[in-house]
C-alpha cells in the first residue's frame, strides 16, 4: 500500500486566493513526522513546513499552514494568498518512527499552477 | 554559496559506463542521503549515511554504491549504467541534533544513460 498519497496530480488557483493540497498517509507508528517540500521548475527541493505526530497545534510558516487531521491520517498543505511564484510541484513526505534519521517517504506530488 | 553542492549538474553517458556523482556540504550535518526522482514521481531513497563509515541501503539500492569519504562528502556510483537509471539525482543532508531533522537538498544532477 502507498504510504503517502497525493490525489491531485495538478491544480490551478487564482492569484491571491487560498489553495489546499491534499496528502493522506499510512503508518502504524505512533511517532512520525510529516513534511512538505516545494520543487520549482528549476528543480531544487525546498523545505516548507513540518508537523510532528504529537504536535497538538497545526504547524504554520508564513503563508503555509498544515491542516493535520490525525484520525483521518491527512496532512493537507494550505497556501494562503497565492502568488505566481508558488507555481511548482509540491511533495508531501513522511518520516516514521522515533529515530529522527529515518528515511523520508515521498508522495507522487501535486503540480500547482497559479493563474494571474 | 550553496550549502549542499552536487557535481556534475548534468551528465550524459552510455550504457555500461561507470559514473560517479559527488555531493559536498558545508552545513556541518552528520547525515547524508541520495535520492532519485523519475519524471512525474516523488523521490525514492537509494542510500543513506548517518556518519562517516556508516552506510545503509535505502528503498532502491540495486545497481548503486556509495562512499562517505568524510563527513562533508558523500558520493554515489553507478558501476555499470543502464538506461533505466536515467533520472534526477538528489543529495540531501540533515542534522541529527535537531528535533525536526528536516532534510536539505542539493540542486540535483540530471543523468541520462543512452
Boltz contact constraints between the chains, C-beta under 6 A:
constraints:
  - contact:
      token1: [A, 43]
      token2: [B, 108]
      max_distance: 6.0
  - contact:
      token1: [A, 44]
      token2: [B, 107]
      max_distance: 6.0
  - contact:
      token1: [A, 45]
      token2: [B, 105]
      max_distance: 6.0
  - contact:
      token1: [A, 47]
      token2: [B, 102]
      max_distance: 6.0
  - contact:
      token1: [A, 50]
      token2: [B, 100]
      max_distance: 6.0
  - contact:
      token1: [A, 91]
      token2: [B, 42]
      max_distance: 6.0
  - contact:
      token1: [A, 100]
      token2: [B, 101]
      max_distance: 6.0
  - contact:
      token1: [A, 101]
      token2: [B, 31]
      max_distance: 6.0
  - contact:
      token1: [A, 101]
      token2: [B, 50]
      max_distance: 6.0
  - contact:
      token1: [A, 101]
      token2: [B, 96]
      max_distance: 6.0
  - contact:
      token1: [A, 103]
      token2: [B, 45]
      max_distance: 6.0
  - contact:
      token1: [A, 103]
      token2: [B, 58]
      max_distance: 6.0
  - contact:
      token1: [A, 106]
      token2: [B, 42]
      max_distance: 6.0
  - contact:
      token1: [A, 106]
      token2: [B, 43]
      max_distance: 6.0
  - contact:
      token1: [A, 107]
      token2: [B, 42]
      max_distance: 6.0
  - contact:
      token1: [A, 108]
      token2: [B, 41]
      max_distance: 6.0
  - contact:
      token1: [A, 108]
      token2: [B, 42]
      max_distance: 6.0
  - contact:
      token1: [A, 109]
      token2: [B, 42]
      max_distance: 6.0
